[in-house]
Amino acid sequence: MARIPESEIDRIKRETDLVALIQSRGTVLKQQGTNWTGFCPFHEDTKTPNLIVTPGKGLFRCMASCCGKSGNVIQFLEWFDGVSFRHAFEVLAGRADAAFAASDGTPKKSSTVPKLPCPFDSEASESELLGQVVEYYHERLLQSEAAKDYLTFRGLDDENLVRKFKLGFADRTLGLRIPLKNRKEGQEIRSKLQQAGVYRANGREHLNGCLVVPVYDESRSKVKQLYGRRIQSNVPKDKRHLYLAKPLAGIFNPDALKCGRGLAGQAGGEIILCESLLDALTFYRHGMEAVTCTYGTANFTEELFEAILRHKIESVKIAFDADEAGERAFLEVAEKLIAHGIEAHRIKFRWGMDANTFAQEEGPEALRQAVRDSIWYGRGKSEKAPQKSESSSLSSTKVGCPHSVQAVRNEDSSSGVLSTKIAATKAAGHSSLAANLAAKEEDFSEPTSVRESKVGLPVEALAKSGDFHELALGSRTYRVGGLEKNGSLEVLKITLRVMTDEGLFHVDGLDLYRDGERRKFIDRAAEETLLEKELLKRDLGKLLLALEQAQEKRLNAGADDEEEVVELTAEEKEEALALLKAPNLLDRITTSYDEAGIVGEKNNLLAAYLACASRKLRKPLAVIIQSTSAAGKSTLMDAVLSFFPDEEQVKYSAMTGQSLYYLGEANLKHKILAIVEEEGAEKASYALKLLQSEGELTIASTGKDPQSGRMETQEYHVEGPVAIVLTTTSIDIDEELMNRCLVLTVDESQEQTERIHELQREARTIEGLLAAEKRKDIVRVMQNAQRLIEPMRIANPFARHLTFASGRTRTRRDHEKYLTLIDSIALLHQHQREAITHTVKSEAGRASREVKMLPVTLEDIEAANRIAPEVLGRSLDELPPQTRRLLEHIKEHVRARMEEQKLEQRLALFTRRELREKTGWSQTQIRRHLENLQELEYVLMRGGRNGVQMKYELLLDASEQAGAFHVGLIDVEELKQKEAKKEKAA
């Protein structure tokens, strides 16, 4: 059933006088303020006026408990007259006298007499009744917004078109106009409509929900058939097209046969023949009125064919759908027409399109051009093929219709290739369509520019055009896509398009090494482009040879390609070496960050820089930068990475679980792997941990052998070492990942925020803009300096004297981080000290080898000792950094309260709100960190039940000040003394 638009229902409720309607049904109403009252007609109501009507809202309600009916104007009429909601709506939407007709005042349980006038004559014949149905459906379409919207969607929203062809819409209101079967008149009308196919045996409208197009006889005096096209988009394709359950008869637009005739009915007329009525309407809508249609691909009726012969139509342009069914139907119809001396033309659309879709997507002018470019297929009993002179087509002045096909013909549309085929057909003396489609190979004349000897085929040069390769051969252009997807010389899968100078083309995907696919492409291309199969065959041979050469060159180049190496000029190298040889190199690095626009975070910046520099070591460091959202963790990471060459870092926003295993053997070696958010690499955390610990990844996976096509086990290997940098807002980091990394926390203090604000304001000034330009030079020098750092082994002569905390098992990894930190500092100074070389004596029969190492100095250890307590000390803390920070805030808050209120510490309780106000943190942050402190018994919750405010008590000594972390490092002065004694003794 066609759904009534809500806007129409609202309009009826708004425009109908509810008070007048109720009074017309015999109920007396009296006004009381803004309401009207009366006795309810739906129950025994004689004492108290329980019916209340509110005209302003368009509502009524019975206040009696035994009734309780309420609703709007449509529902009142539905209940009072005993009709359906649709019937009541149609009554109100139609004639006012039907809605407000006098009543005896008694509600009807079920009405069998329609309130709407019946537009049908019970004594009419079947043909007359169908005409009345067409008129009724036509009126319903003019009132239906849904049907009008569908016409607009199909590009058929033309008032003259709708009225000319009496287009209609079946909205299931037909039955509301006809009396029911228990009435004699209703029985007669319904029986005739069922015989005509309008009603089904179950009593429902056959074309319900359809746009209806009537088909008349040739005189347009009788309706012979109705075509229905469902307008709903959710209807299955096989149920969208309906006809009445009767023989397919009639001719759509019979005037086209007269319009297509020459003067005085002489031969020479021309019409367009479509596959469907909507396609024919499309041509008519855009000015090509000499158009008619079949009943689908399988129903070119004898009635229509005989009419074409009777009206002496000389040429038919067939505009069937561009699909398999349309192609088959075209061949059948064209053969039939040619056998009777009628020219057959093919109007071509893109594959999968019909005339309506083509006009919608390409526009009316493109449709007219398609008619002008229609392809001539032949004419039986013809002594000569059509020429390109004016006499070969009738001008618009020679026909009886100003919008005939001739008005849009292009007299110069014949191509050279087509003319050649026509000439070949003429010479052979064939009159059948099959003969026209098969031109003789010996009659074909190929342009000299593409001729070649039979000894060998020359390899033509491929032109690169964006992502495609193009090969021009005479009037044909071949475009190749997807060549880069082939990974071996045994496969040549491509997407190939061949286009002629006339605009005819064919495109398909194929493997050029497969004979069957080549043959299929040649057959289809010959149909679409009208080129000779032999010519296409030779063209594909040339193309294959050219693509083979291009593919071999590409694959060999890919195998020989090495990673791009940035060559430094002498000046750039001198600048970078000046930096690397600076005596205060680490201070120069931190100063460079200040000059590059990064304020504060000196220890974090230096630690992260050294971790990234360690990528050249055998076991690099990894870093996790942790902070709350918007605190600057990504800015810190980007600042650190900006000092390293782009070719030595790989940065991702997220990684899937298996992605790391397929990066290639050398894609990560001695590089930085940066992941913007640790949560984005959650599925890859196992691979990250292995890569950090083992320095490589190996996975066995199933894959297809490109040569045999069989599934086999394939091994993928990713080679390290690699320095890893992650950022995260998570409070609880994976323990396995965290103990493999240096954990850096961003400074979230108010003072740091003020410094950042000041820097942001400064960046908007003239001085700030000039400084931004200067930063480019700083970054360039820093990146070039890293390009000069070479991987080296680091020897630490003081390693035996170093110490580290050993109270926990996890310090086994932290100690290794400390030693790597020293190695990283030494590596940075490789241009400031001489490398030492030792000879390793091999076993008998093998040559000795030299090992080159860079020594560690006491200054390297001293620098590492300044960084390690803060960076590595957190690993010895049982609290996460952010939780530790909150604990310090709590201590400070409790001390202040004790001093202010002279309280003991156990009485200096605090709430979450007080912490939020002091720290500026969110409720979620405060809650999660407090839960951690409760679990570790740093604080104790007091109250919080039965409406008592939740308060907390600090269980630690509030007077205890936070100090530097102690990781048990040896004092460098002690090392210096030991070294001095050693030298003195020597």
MOKAZI-V910482 format. One record per residue. RES is the residue in one small letter. PHI is phi in whole degrees, -180 to 180 (* if undefined). NEAR is the number of other C-alpha atoms within 10 Angstrom. Layout:
[[RES PHI NEAR] [RES PHI NEAR]]
//
This chain:
[[m * 10] [a -68 17] [r -76 10] [i -78 14] [p -60 11] [e -59 9] [s -63 8] [e -71 14] [i -63 13] [d -62 10] [r -65 11] [i -62 17] [k -65 18] [r -77 16] [e -94 11] [t -90 18] [d -80 15] [l -64 24] [v -62 23] [a -64 14] [l -64 19] [i -65 23] [q -68 16] [s -69 17] [r -95 21] [g 91 14] [t -98 20] [v -86 18] [l -118 20] [k -121 14] [q -82 13] [q -134 10] [g 69 7] [t -89 9] [n -105 16] [w -124 18] [t -126 22] [g -173 21] [f -78 20] [c -69 24] [p -81 20] [f -97 18] [h -156 15] [e -68 10] [d -133 16] [t -119 11] [k -101 7] [t -114 12] [p -72 18] [n -85 20] [l -83 23] [i -118 22] [v -115 27] [t -113 18] [p -61 19] [g -61 11] [k -102 12] [g 69 17] [l -128 19] [f -132 24] [r -158 19] [c -96 24] [m -85 16] [a -71 15] [s -67 8] [c -81 9] [c -119 15] [g 73 14] [k -68 18] [s -156 16] [g 160 13] [n -108 19] [v -66 24] [i -70 23] [q -68 19] [f -62 23] [l -66 24] [e -62 23] [w -77 18] [f -73 21] [d -87 24] [g 69 18] [v -118 23] [s -78 17] [f -62 15] [r -62 16] [h -63 22] [a -62 26] [f -62 22] [e -64 19] [v -62 24] [l -72 24] [a -79 16] [g -93 14] [r -74 13] [a -68 11] [d -67 12] [a -71 14] [a -73 22] [f -106 17] [a -65 11] [a -64 13] [s -133 15] [d -79 9] [g 85 16] [t -109 14] [p -63 19] [k -99 14] [k -71 12] [s -158 13] [s -91 16] [t -104 17] [v -105 17] [p -65 19] [k -84 24] [l -101 20] [p -67 14] [c -88 15] [p -87 14] [f -115 20] [d -101 13] [s -67 18] [e -95 12] [a -72 14] [s -74 11] [e -61 17] [s -65 16] [e -65 16] [l -64 21] [l -62 24] [g -62 20] [q -67 17] [v -63 22] [v -60 22] [e -63 15] [y -67 19] [y -62 25] [h -63 24] [e -66 15] [r -66 20] [l -63 21] [l -64 16] [q -103 12] [s -102 19] [e -69 14] [a -64 19] [a -67 26] [k -64 18] [d -63 14] [y -67 16] [l -62 17] [t -63 12] [f -61 12] [r -91 16] [g 73 20] [l -115 22] [d -83 16] [d -126 13] [e -62 9] [n -64 10] [l -63 15] [v -63 19] [r -76 12] [k -61 10] [f -102 16] [k 51 19] [l -63 21] [g -135 26] [f -144 30] [a -92 27] [d -110 22] [r 68 20] [t -99 18] [l -59 20] [g -67 17] [l -74 21] [r -95 18] [i -110 24] [p -60 23] [l -71 18] [k -65 14] [n -76 10] [r -106 12] [k -61 11] [e -62 17] [g -65 20] [q -63 15] [e -68 16] [i -66 22] [r -64 21] [s -65 18] [k -67 20] [l -66 18] [q -71 21] [q -65 16] [a -79 19] [g 94 20] [v -71 24] [y -108 22] [r -87 17] [a -64 12] [n -83 8] [g 87 13] [r -103 14] [e -66 21] [h -69 21] [l -102 25] [n -56 22] [g 79 22] [c -110 24] [l -74 24] [v -110 25] [v -120 25] [p -80 26] [v -122 23] [y -102 21] [d -76 17] [e -66 18] [s -89 10] [r 60 15] [s -101 11] [k -132 17] [v -82 22] [k -102 23] [q -161 24] [l -123 24] [y -106 20] [g -121 23] [r -121 20] [r -63 23] [i -95 19] [q -75 14] [s -83 8] [n -93 8] [v -85 10] [p -56 10] [k -59 9] [d -75 7] [k -119 9] [r -85 16] [h -113 16] [l -132 17] [y -127 20] [l -65 20] [a -77 16] [k -155 12] [p -56 9] [l -76 18] [a -140 18] [g 93 23] [i -129 28] [f -75 27] [n 53 25] [p -62 22] [d -62 17] [a -62 24] [l -69 26] [k -78 22] [c -65 24] [g -84 32] [r -79 26] [g -77 22] [l -63 15] [a 57 8] [g 70 17] [q -73 13] [a -66 16] [g 127 20] [g -72 30] [e -144 30] [i -133 26] [i -103 27] [l -116 23] [c -105 27] [e -90 25] [s -140 23] [l -68 22] [l -68 20] [d -66 25] [a -64 25] [l -61 26] [t -64 26] [f -61 26] [y -61 20] [r -60 18] [h -103 17] [g 95 16] [m -102 25] [e -84 25] [a -83 28] [v -139 31] [t -142 25] [c -154 27] [t -94 21] [y -94 19] [g 90 17] [t -71 20] [a -105 14] [n -137 14] [f -87 17] [t -69 15] [e -64 10] [e -60 14] [l -69 21] [f -63 15] [e -65 11] [a -66 15] [i -63 25] [l -68 16] [r -65 11] [h -90 19] [k 57 21] [i -69 24] [e -95 23] [s -138 26] [v -125 25] [k -97 23] [i -92 26] [a -117 28] [f -78 29] [d -62 29] [a -87 18] [d -145 15] [e -62 11] [a -64 13] [g -65 20] [e -65 14] [r -64 13] [a -65 21] [f -60 22] [l -60 16] [e -66 15] [v -67 20] [a -63 23] [e -59 22] [k -67 17] [l -69 23] [i -63 22] [a -63 16] [h -111 13] [g 79 18] [i -106 25] [e -65 25] [a -119 27] [h -121 23] [r -116 23] [i -85 24] [k -97 22] [f -120 20] [r -64 16] [w -56 13] [g 91 12] [m -102 16] [d -114 22] [a -64 26] [n -66 23] [t -63 18] [f -62 20] [a -66 23] [q -67 16] [e -86 11] [e -99 11] [g 103 14] [p -60 19] [e -63 12] [a -64 14] [l -67 25] [r -63 21] [q -66 15] [a -63 22] [v -67 25] [r -65 21] [d -91 23] [s -57 22] [i -94 20] [w -77 22] [y -108 23] [g 143 31] [r -146 28] [g -68 19] [k 57 15] [s -102 16] [e -81 10] [k -151 14] [a -75 17] [p -64 17] [q -101 13] [k -94 14] [s -82 9] [e -66 10] [s -69 10] [s -78 12] [s -142 21] [l -84 19] [s -76 16] [s -66 16] [t -80 13] [k -96 17] [v -120 25] [g -86 18] [c -131 21] [p -71 17] [h -115 18] [s -73 29] [v -61 31] [q -61 25] [a -66 20] [v -117 20] [r -76 20] [n -108 17] [e -72 17] [d -108 12] [s -81 16] [s -70 18] [s -92 15] [g -64 12] [v -64 20] [l -64 18] [s -62 16] [t -62 16] [k -67 23] [i -64 21] [a -62 17] [a -63 21] [t -65 24] [k -62 19] [a -62 13] [a -76 14] [g 75 14] [h -85 17] [s -121 20] [s -88 19] [l -64 22] [a -59 13] [a -68 17] [n -64 22] [l -81 17] [a -121 15] [a -75 23] [k -76 15] [e -63 12] [e -70 7] [d -88 14] [f -78 15] [s -117 11] [e -97 12] [p -57 10] [t -61 8] [s -64 9] [v -116 14] [r -74 13] [e -154 11] [s -79 7] [k -81 6] [v -73 6] [g -160 8] [l -105 14] [p -72 14] [v -86 15] [e -80 14] [a -77 16] [l -87 19] [a -100 12] [k -87 12] [s -134 10] [g 65 8] [d -89 10] [f -117 16] [h -113 19] [e -126 20] [l -133 21] [a -98 19] [l -131 17] [g 62 14] [s -90 14] [r -113 20] [t -126 17] [y -106 21] [r -113 22] [v -116 24] [g -126 17] [g 83 15] [l -64 19] [e -69 14] [k -77 11] [n -80 15] [g -100 13] [s -148 12] [l -82 12] [e -88 11] [v -128 18] [l -139 22] [k -82 19] [i -144 20] [t -106 17] [l -120 21] [r -123 18] [v -112 22] [m -134 19] [t -95 20] [d -65 13] [e -84 16] [g 92 10] [l -78 16] [f -151 20] [h -145 20] [v -135 18] [d -164 14] [g -102 15] [l -161 18] [d -103 15] [l -63 23] [y -83 13] [r -104 12] [d -62 11] [g -62 12] [e -70 15] [r -65 17] [r -62 15] [k -63 13] [f -64 23] [i -63 22] [d -63 16] [r -69 15] [a -66 23] [a -64 20] [e -66 14] [e -79 18] [t -105 19] [l 65 20] [l -84 21] [e -72 22] [k -62 20] [e -64 13] [l -66 17] [l -63 20] [k -63 16] [r -69 15] [d -62 20] [l -65 17] [g -64 17] [k -63 19] [l -62 25] [l -60 16] [l -64 15] [a -66 17] [l -70 23] [e -58 17] [q -65 15] [a -66 15] [q -69 20] [e -62 13] [k -65 12] [r -67 15] [l -67 16] [n -67 10] [a -66 11] [g -68 10] [a -72 9] [d -89 9] [d -65 9] [e -110 8] [e -61 9] [e -61 7] [v -110 8] [v -81 10] [e -90 10] [l -89 13] [t -75 9] [a -61 9] [e -68 9] [e -65 15] [k -65 16] [e -65 15] [e -61 16] [a -67 21] [l -67 19] [a -61 15] [l -70 18] [l -66 24] [k -95 15] [a -64 14] [p -65 12] [n -108 10] [l -60 17] [l -65 18] [d -66 12] [r -64 14] [i -67 19] [t -65 19] [t -65 13] [s -63 17] [y -66 23] [d -60 15] [e -69 16] [a -84 21] [g 95 18] [i -109 20] [v -103 16] [g 67 17] [e 56 18] [k -62 16] [n -66 16] [n -65 22] [l -62 20] [l -68 18] [a -64 24] [a -66 26] [y -64 22] [l -65 24] [a -64 26] [c -69 29] [a -66 25] [s -72 30] [r -60 27] [k -83 22] [l -88 21] [r -73 17] [k -132 20] [p -71 28] [l -87 29] [a -128 27] [v -132 23] [i -118 25] [i -101 25] [q -115 26] [s -167 22] [t -77 18] [s -64 11] [a 71 10] [a -84 17] [g 115 17] [k -67 25] [s -67 20] [t -63 12] [l -64 19] [m -65 23] [d -63 13] [a -64 19] [v -65 22] [l -66 21] [s -63 16] [f -88 23] [f -119 24] [p -60 19] [d -61 13] [e -74 13] [e -111 18] [q -140 21] [v -125 14] [k -122 14] [y -132 12] [s -85 12] [a -156 18] [m -140 18] [t -81 12] [g -62 15] [q -106 13] [s -63 13] [l -64 18] [y -71 21] [y -114 15] [l -82 14] [g 101 13] [e -64 16] [a -108 14] [n -71 17] [l -119 22] [k -64 20] [h 57 25] [k -122 26] [i -107 29] [l -104 22] [a -112 24] [i -122 23] [v -62 21] [e -138 23] [e -59 24] [e -65 19] [g -68 18] [a -114 21] [e -60 15] [k -72 16] [a -100 19] [s -63 19] [y -63 14] [a -65 19] [l -64 21] [k -65 18] [l -65 14] [l -64 22] [q -72 22] [s -80 13] [e -92 13] [g 80 19] [e -163 20] [l -131 19] [t -139 17] [i -141 12] [a -106 11] [s -139 10] [t -86 10] [g -154 13] [k -94 12] [d -70 12] [p -64 13] [q -92 10] [s -90 7] [g 81 9] [r -85 9] [m -77 11] [e -148 11] [t -82 11] [q -120 12] [e -103 13] [y -117 15] [h -130 17] [v -116 21] [e -101 20] [g -99 23] [p -79 26] [v -144 28] [a -91 28] [i -109 26] [v -128 26] [l -126 23] [t -124 24] [t -157 22] [t -104 17] [s -71 14] [i -81 16] [d -102 12] [i -89 17] [d -52 11] [e -60 8] [e -63 11] [l -78 17] [m -67 16] [n -76 19] [r -99 20] [c -124 24] [l -82 26] [v -102 26] [l -110 24] [t -112 22] [v -76 19] [d -70 16] [e -109 16] [s -71 11] [q -64 11] [e -62 11] [q -66 15] [t -61 14] [e -64 11] [r -64 13] [i -65 17] [h -60 12] [e -63 12] [l -67 15] [q -65 13] [r -69 10] [e -64 15] [a -66 16] [r -86 10] [t -86 11] [i -62 10] [e -62 10] [g -66 16] [l -66 13] [l -67 11] [a -63 16] [a -63 16] [e -69 11] [k -67 13] [r -62 18] [k -59 12] [d -69 12] [i -63 16] [v -62 20] [r -61 17] [v -65 22] [m -64 21] [q -66 19] [n -65 23] [a -63 23] [q -68 18] [r -68 19] [l -90 16] [i -82 17] [e -108 14] [p -62 14] [m -147 17] [r -82 17] [i -111 22] [a -110 17] [n -111 19] [p -70 11] [f -101 14] [a -60 11] [r -68 7] [h -93 10] [l -75 14] [t -130 13] [f -159 16] [a -59 16] [s -132 14] [g -75 10] [r -130 9] [t -70 9] [r -70 13] [t -68 19] [r -62 14] [r -82 13] [d -65 24] [h -64 17] [e -65 15] [k -63 23] [y -62 24] [l -65 15] [t -68 22] [l -62 26] [i -64 26] [d -61 28] [s -65 26] [i -65 23] [a -64 25] [l -60 26] [l -63 22] [h -96 22] [q -64 22] [h -89 18] [q -111 15] [r -144 13] [e -81 11] [a -78 15] [i -107 12] [t -124 11] [h -126 10] [t -101 10] [v -100 11] [k -80 11] [s -94 10] [e -68 8] [a -59 7] [g 91 6] [r -119 8] [a -75 9] [s -72 11] [r -133 11] [e -98 10] [v -118 10] [k -99 15] [m -136 17] [l -109 20] [p -81 21] [v -88 23] [t -109 18] [l -65 17] [e -65 13] [d -64 20] [i -67 26] [e -63 16] [a -66 15] [a -66 22] [n -67 19] [r -74 11] [i -90 17] [a -60 23] [p -55 18] [e -76 19] [v -78 18] [l -89 22] [g -62 19] [r -64 22] [s -68 24] [l -89 17] [d -88 11] [e -76 10] [l -99 16] [p -62 18] [p -54 19] [q -69 18] [t -68 20] [r -61 18] [r -65 16] [l -65 19] [l -59 22] [e -67 16] [h -63 15] [i -64 21] [k -57 20] [e -62 15] [h -66 18] [v -67 25] [r -60 18] [a -63 14] [r -69 18] [m -63 17] [e -71 12] [e -71 9] [q -105 9] [k 55 11] [l -111 14] [e -75 13] [q -63 19] [r -66 12] [l -97 14] [a -87 20] [l -82 20] [f -144 19] [t -117 14] [r -64 15] [r -62 13] [e -62 12] [l -69 18] [r -63 15] [e -67 10] [k -76 12] [t -94 17] [g 78 11] [w -80 13] [s -80 13] [q -61 12] [t -64 9] [q -63 16] [i -60 18] [r -62 13] [r -67 14] [h -72 21] [l -65 21] [e -63 16] [n -62 17] [l -66 19] [q -67 17] [e -62 11] [l -91 12] [e 62 13] [y -89 15] [v -132 19] [l -131 18] [m -83 17] [r -116 15] [g 77 12] [g 95 11] [r -127 8] [n 54 6] [g 82 7] [v -82 9] [q -61 10] [m -80 14] [k -129 16] [y -130 20] [e -119 20] [l -81 23] [l -93 14] [l -90 13] [d -72 12] [a -67 18] [s -80 11] [e -71 10] [q -87 10] [a -73 11] [g -124 6] [a -68 10] [f -74 16] [h -108 15] [v -113 23] [g 73 13] [l -83 16] [i -74 15] [d -72 13] [v -64 16] [e -61 11] [e -65 11] [l -64 17] [k -63 12] [q -66 11] [k -63 13] [e -68 14] [a -65 12] [k -62 11] [k -65 10] [e -67 9] [k -65 8] [a -68 7] [a -71 6]]
//
